[in-house]
């Protein structure tokens, strides 16, 4: 017999806790993908092996594709609209859901659990992404010094 587990129990599970935290990588009303993905690249920092994360943000007949390269030297984001990316991790989400996640109104786990986000690829890299971006929920300022002035 299946039972529904309340979301609060997921926060106690070490494998799922990071995904329950909201990301808050954009301010409400912010719709600048370039600025948001620059923040994502800065926040992810170094990763032991070279990896690619692809974000596919869909809406109507449009798809925005942004990628983040993670490696020992750090992470950097780039517009992947005209690039073939061999992704180690791919997140596919509609634009409305993306902005809810980016602004902290919806956790990645809730989006996934409600069928509003698809995730393909490395669970380890996905946990790293969730752990680092979930730091924004604890009050970490992900904006650059230039953005703060």
Secondary structure, 3 states (H helix, E strand, C coil): CCCCCCHHHHHCCCCCHHHHCCCCCCCCCCCCHHHHHHHHHHHHCCCCCCEEEEEEEEECCEEEEEEEEEECCEEEEEECCCCCCCCCEEEEEEHHHHHHHHCCCCCHHHHHHCCCEEEEECHHHHHHHHHHHHHHHHCCCCCCHHHHC
